[in-house]
Amino acid sequence: MNNKWTADDMPDQSGKVAIVTGANSGLGFASAKALAEKGATVVMACRSEERGREALQQVEKAAATQPVLLQLDLSDLQSVRQFSEQFTHQYGQLDILMNNAGIMATPYGTTADGFEQQIGVNHLGHFALTGQLMELLLSTPNSRIVNVSSLAARNGKLRTDSFQQPDGYEPWPAYSQSKLANLMFTLALQERLQKKDTITLAAHPGGAATNLGRNVQSGKVMKWLAEKVLLPLLPSPAQNARPQLYAATAQDVQSGDYYGPGGWGEISGAPKQVEMPPTIGSREKWEQLWQISEAMTGVQYPV
Ligand SMILES: NC(=O)c1ccc[n+]([C@@H]2O[C@H](COP(=O)([O-])OP(=O)(O)OC[C@H]3O[C@@H](n4cnc5c(N)ncnc54)[C@H](OP(=O)(O)O)[C@@H]3O)[C@@H](O)[C@H]2O)c1
């Protein structure tokens, strides 16, 4: 592995079609731009048309192939279905599905379908999206699904009763749970994709200066420290989108691999393969997550 790997080292992506969720901001924006620069047709899946249009204009300037904006709200299963149907109708292939969008440590809230919103957006929305695009992924040679997790998964604990229940809700444990779910989903899907041409991988960005912290409830001093001291110290989204771009495009990867930044504490640095955290647990847990995700979203996978 190249320990100086940058997005410039990505192979040519001409002829490929990629979806990036949450492509208007942070790591999703950086990923969409980098893939478009390398020639992929990038579909920017954004919940706000206005924010999406602004981002599209910036990606267009760098793109080798015209990027496209499609509206997607992962906190609404109807929107996920509409997006999947429209995409499938318009495109005959899907080479890269980058499940990147996310929210962090939000106050308690529910999605349109009544799910706690962090698990709803970060995991269940992406579970439904991937399932509804699976036929297209399977029919596209060498297609990939990349799930963007976090170091926070190390503190994650799966409590499926919390998916629809406000009792005992705490913002940070709910975030960690949702990011652990991204990893469990990757492994459960990898098992289902054995003997198929489609692979699935996970990546985490370490720490990057993005808009992710905007919903965190904290005192004035902590907020000031986070915005004025911590954020400027963190690597840029372009630097730390590298693990997810590596997972999406490098040749020497395998289904089930997990990539993160290679520097101290996996916070920054060029991408390297990293270990799943001990909280990943056993197959029994991933299967429990899979079953409940199917039941809650009503999406059955064709694998
Ligand atoms: N930044 C870090 O240090 C860090 C660390 C670990 C993991 N991550 C992970 O990296 C991913 C990207 O986060 P980021 O840091 O780039 O944060 P960000 O700048 O806040 O970007 C998040 C993106 O997700 C979108 N999104 C949120 N809710 C959505 C919904 N219901 N439907 C569709 N899109 C939605 C946002 O859209 P709006 O602009 O409309 O809100 C935005 O485009 C997340 O999965 C996060 O957990 C980030």
The ligand as a Gaussian input file, in Angstrom:
#p B3LYP/6-31G(d) Opt

LIG

0 1
 N      -16.038000      14.843000      10.276000
 C      -15.544000      13.893000      11.035000
 O      -14.599000      14.112000      11.793000
 C      -16.128000      12.509000      10.992000
 C      -15.581000      11.555000      11.856000
 C      -16.088000      10.263000      11.816000
 C      -17.085000       9.928000      10.924000
 N      -17.611000      10.876000      10.110000
 C      -18.693000      10.462000       9.192000
 O      -18.505000      11.054000       7.929000
 C      -19.762000      11.170000       7.263000
 C      -19.864000      12.544000       6.625000
 O      -19.922000      13.529000       7.642000
 P      -19.206000      14.956000       7.530000
 O      -18.207000      14.996000       8.613000
 O      -18.801000      15.227000       6.154000
 O      -20.413000      15.909000       8.012000
 P      -21.230000      17.067000       7.287000
 O      -20.318000      18.093000       6.739000
 O      -22.239000      17.487000       8.288000
 O      -21.951000      16.317000       6.086000
 C      -22.993000      15.407000       6.322000
 C      -23.835000      15.262000       5.075000
 O      -24.922000      14.360000       5.350000
 C      -26.119000      14.968000       4.892000
 N      -27.312000      14.495000       5.580000
 C      -27.649000      14.647000       6.872000
 N      -28.882000      14.160000       7.098000
 C      -29.336000      13.704000       5.903000
 C      -30.549000      13.115000       5.461000
 N      -31.582000      12.925000       6.289000
 N      -30.671000      12.758000       4.165000
 C      -29.659000      12.971000       3.310000
 N      -28.496000      13.544000       3.645000
 C      -28.341000      13.911000       4.933000
 C      -25.891000      16.454000       5.140000
 O      -26.843000      17.239000       4.447000
 P      -27.205000      18.737000       4.948000
 O      -26.055000      19.598000       4.551000
 O      -28.468000      19.029000       4.217000
 O      -27.380000      18.665000       6.433000
 C      -24.471000      16.584000       4.625000
 O      -24.480000      16.654000       3.231000
 C      -20.830000      10.866000       8.309000
 O      -21.326000       9.571000       8.098000
 C      -20.064000      10.925000       9.635000
 O      -20.618000      10.079000      10.614000
 C      -17.160000      12.164000      10.122000

